Amino acid sequence: MQTHKLQFIKYLEKNGRATATILAYSKDLDQLIEYLATLEITSITDITTKHLEGFKKDLTNKQYTLKSVSRKLNSVKSLFKYLLAENIVTTSPANAVAHPKYEIAPPHVLSPLEYRALRDACRDDIRMYAIVEILLQTGLRIGELAGIQLQDITLETSTLKIRAFESHDARRVPLNKTAKEAIEMYVKDRPKTKNTTLFITKTGNPFLIRNIRTAINRYFRIAGIEGAKVNDLRHTFIVEQLKAGVPLVDLSKMIGHKRLSTTEKYLQFLNGNKSEPKKIKIAEL
């Protein structure tokens, strides 16, 4: 089973799936393999729907949330879909296993009071202040921000080139005045190095995603914002731009959504509070 799992992981990597997704799939399948080992099942062809239903029940008994159980089942279903395509199995025992029903929580959007408090909390840390402002004023994903190079910034035209990141395509995003000023202030204070990554450590190495996330979470705590995550800055940007009247299609392209329906879910936050500008203009937060 481990051999088939590793083949599946290589398939995901070859097809450009996100690193976080691949890691989650790998851990989920390891859990399945461990569970099946308790039943003395080691061959992929011996797995039945009954075994997978047992795995589902075992996860529930271990108090995993319904959302987590559903995600783990999705990993199992994806594995068997791959095995079917490769003619390793002739039927999928996972097809008959139903996902548990659960309500999807809406995106968490920061209030103006909260994102202003976050901004104030990190104002004396020029690098973190610039990071927070870019995330808040552009809606970038944290991985996209970590990959920004100095040559990607064009202040003359107020644009930022976003490089392809895992399964996300390259694009250009506009920079408003607040974001530009934050970048300019940081670049003046940035350590001198040959490394062209925009955000770096004091020793000139790239500021890694996990360290950026840890630092932002620290400032969330300092600002007294409970339950917030880095991606909430992206949610906040999207909602504020919709309120400012930025057309849905244009905003969807700006933030790199592959499907318009992904952007549409944020319309629930408008409650009729939407401007109708004569031309597209990115709102300042």
C-alpha positions in Angstrom: 0.0 0.0 0.0 2.9 2.3 0.8 4.2 1.8 -2.8 0.8 2.8 -4.3 0.6 5.8 -2.0 4.1 7.0 -3.0 3.2 6.6 -6.7 0.0 8.7 -6.1 2.0 11.4 -4.3 4.5 11.6 -7.2 1.5 11.9 -9.6 0.2 14.8 -7.6 3.6 16.5 -7.6 4.0 16.0 -11.4 0.6 17.6 -11.9 1.5 20.7 -10.0 -0.7 20.3 -7.0 0.0 22.6 -4.1 2.6 21.5 -1.5 0.2 21.9 1.3 -2.4 19.7 -0.5 0.1 17.0 -1.2 1.3 17.0 2.4 -2.3 16.7 3.6 -3.1 13.8 1.2 0.1 12.0 2.4 -0.8 12.3 6.0 -4.5 11.3 5.4 -3.4 8.2 3.5 -0.9 7.3 6.2 -3.7 7.4 8.7 -5.7 5.0 6.5 -2.8 2.6 6.1 -2.3 2.6 9.9 -5.9 1.9 10.5 -6.0 -0.9 7.9 -2.8 -2.4 9.5 -4.9 -3.0 12.7 -7.2 -5.1 10.6 -4.1 -6.9 9.1 -4.9 -5.5 5.6 -1.8 -4.6 3.6 -2.9 -5.1 0.0 -4.7 -2.3 -1.9 -6.9 -4.9 -3.6 -8.2 -6.3 -0.3 -9.8 -3.0 0.8 -13.6 -3.0 0.8 -16.2 -0.3 1.3 -16.8 -1.8 4.8 -13.2 -1.2 5.7 -13.4 2.5 4.6 -16.7 2.9 6.5 -14.8 1.6 9.5 -12.1 4.1 8.9 -14.6 6.9 8.7 -16.2 5.8 12.0 -12.8 5.6 13.6 -12.0 9.2 12.7 -15.3 10.3 14.1 -14.6 8.4 17.4 -11.3 10.1 17.6 -13.3 13.4 17.6 -12.1 14.7 14.2 -14.4 17.5 12.9 -16.9 16.5 10.2 -14.9 18.8 7.9 -11.7 17.0 8.6 -13.3 13.6 8.1 -14.7 14.7 4.8 -11.3 16.0 3.7 -9.6 12.7 4.6 -12.3 10.7 2.7 -11.6 13.0 -0.2 -7.9 12.0 -0.1 -9.0 8.3 -0.1 -11.4 8.8 -3.0 -8.7 10.6 -5.0 -6.3 7.8 -4.4 -8.7 5.2 -5.7 -9.6 7.4 -8.7 -5.9 7.4 -9.6 -5.6 3.6 -9.1 -8.6 3.1 -11.4 -7.0 5.3 -14.1 -3.8 3.3 -13.8 -5.7 0.0 -14.0 -4.3 -1.0 -10.6 -7.8 -1.7 -9.3 -11.0 -2.5 -11.3 -13.5 -0.9 -8.9 -13.3 1.8 -6.2 -14.6 0.8 -2.8 -14.5 4.5 -1.9 -17.3 5.4 -4.3 -20.0 4.1 -1.9 -18.7 6.0 1.1 -20.6 9.2 1.7 -19.1 12.4 2.9 -20.5 13.6 6.3 -22.7 16.6 6.0 -21.5 19.8 7.6 -22.0 23.6 7.3 -19.2 25.5 5.7 -18.2 28.5 7.8 -18.1 31.8 5.9 -14.7 33.5 5.4 -13.6 35.5 8.4 -13.4 39.1 7.5 -11.6 41.6 9.8 -13.4 44.7 10.8 -11.8 48.2 10.1 -11.1 48.4 13.9 -9.3 45.0 13.8 -7.1 45.6 10.7 -6.2 49.1 12.0 -5.2 47.6 15.3 -3.0 45.1 13.5 -1.4 47.8 11.4 -0.7 49.8 14.6 0.7 46.8 16.4 3.4 46.2 13.8 4.0 49.8 12.7 7.5 49.9 14.4 8.6 46.7 12.6 9.1 48.1 9.1 9.4 44.7 7.4 6.2 43.3 9.1 4.4 46.5 8.5 5.1 46.2 4.8 4.1 42.6 4.7 0.7 43.3 6.5 0.0 46.3 4.2 0.7 44.3 1.0 -1.5 41.4 2.1 -4.2 43.8 3.2 -4.0 46.1 0.1 -3.6 43.5 -2.6 -5.2 40.3 -1.3 -2.1 38.2 -2.1 -1.7 34.6 -0.8 1.1 34.3 1.7 3.1 32.1 -0.7 2.8 34.7 -3.4 4.0 37.4 -1.1 7.0 35.3 0.0 8.0 34.8 -3.7 8.1 38.5 -4.6 11.4 39.7 -6.2 12.6 43.2 -6.3 12.4 43.2 -10.1 8.7 42.3 -9.8 7.8 45.7 -8.4 7.1 48.6 -10.8 6.3 51.7 -8.7 6.1 53.9 -11.8 3.0 52.1 -13.0 1.9 51.0 -9.6 1.9 47.3 -10.4 3.3 44.2 -8.9 4.1 41.0 -10.9 2.9 37.9 -9.1 4.9 34.8 -10.1 3.3 31.4 -10.7 3.0 29.7 -7.3 2.3 26.0 -7.2 -1.1 25.6 -9.0 -1.7 29.3 -9.2 -1.0 31.2 -12.5 1.2 34.4 -12.8 -0.6 37.7 -13.0 -0.2 41.4 -12.4 -1.9 43.3 -9.5 -2.3 47.0 -8.9 -0.6 48.7 -6.0 -2.5 51.5 -4.2 -0.8 54.4 -2.5 -0.7 52.7 0.9 1.0 49.6 -0.4 3.5 51.6 -2.5 4.5 53.7 0.5 5.0 50.6 2.7 7.2 48.9 0.1 9.3 52.1 -0.4 9.8 52.5 3.3 10.9 48.8 3.7 13.2 48.8 0.7 15.1 51.8 2.2 15.7 49.9 5.4 16.2 46.4 3.7 19.5 44.7 4.5 22.1 45.0 1.7 22.4 41.7 -0.1 22.6 40.2 -3.6 19.4 38.2 -2.8 16.6 39.7 -4.9 13.8 38.3 -2.8 11.8 41.3 -1.5 11.3 40.1 2.1 14.5 38.8 3.7 16.0 38.1 7.1 18.7 40.1 8.7 21.2 37.7 7.3 19.9 38.2 3.7 18.1 34.9 3.4 14.5 34.7 2.1 11.8 35.2 4.8 10.1 31.8 4.7 6.4 31.3 4.5 6.2 29.5 7.9 8.1 32.3 9.6 6.0 35.0 8.0 2.9 33.3 9.2 4.3 32.9 12.7 5.2 36.6 12.8 1.8 37.8 11.6 0.1 35.5 14.2 2.2 37.1 16.9 1.0 40.6 15.8 -2.6 39.3 15.8 -2.1 38.5 19.5 -0.5 41.8 20.2 -3.4 43.6 18.5 -5.8 41.6 20.6 -7.5 40.0 17.6 -8.8 36.5 18.5 -9.3 33.7 16.1 -7.7 35.5 13.1 -5.5 33.8 10.5 -3.2 35.2 7.8 -5.7 34.4 5.0 -8.2 36.6 6.7 -6.3 39.6 5.3 -7.1 38.2 1.8 -10.7 37.8 2.7 -10.9 41.3 4.0 -9.4 42.7 0.9 -11.9 40.9 -1.3 -14.9 42.1 0.7 -13.7 45.7 0.9 -13.1 45.9 -2.9 -16.6 44.5 -3.6 -18.0 47.1 -1.2 -16.1 49.8 -3.2 -17.8 48.6 -6.4 -14.9 46.7 -8.1 -16.6 44.5 -10.7 -16.7 40.8 -9.7 -15.0 39.5 -12.8 -12.1 42.0 -12.5 -11.7 41.3 -8.8 -11.7 37.6 -9.5 -8.8 37.9 -12.0 -7.0 40.3 -9.7 -6.8 37.9 -6.8 -6.2 34.9 -8.9 -9.3 32.9 -8.5 -9.7 30.2 -11.1 -13.5 30.2 -10.8 -15.8 33.1 -10.6 -18.0 31.2 -8.1 -15.1 31.3 -5.6 -15.3 35.1 -5.6 -19.1 35.1 -5.6 -19.2 33.6 -2.1 -18.0 36.9 -0.7 -21.1 38.7 -1.9 -22.9 37.6 1.2 -21.0 40.3 3.1 -22.3 43.2 1.1 -25.8 43.5 2.5 -26.6 46.2 -0.2 -23.5 48.1 0.9 -21.9 48.5 -2.5 -20.6 51.6 -4.4 -20.9 52.1 -8.2 -17.7 53.8 -9.3 -17.3 55.1 -12.9 -14.0 53.3 -13.2 -12.1 50.5 -11.5 -10.2 51.8 -8.5 -8.7 49.8 -5.7 -10.0 50.9 -2.4 -7.5 51.9 0.3 -8.0 50.0 3.6 
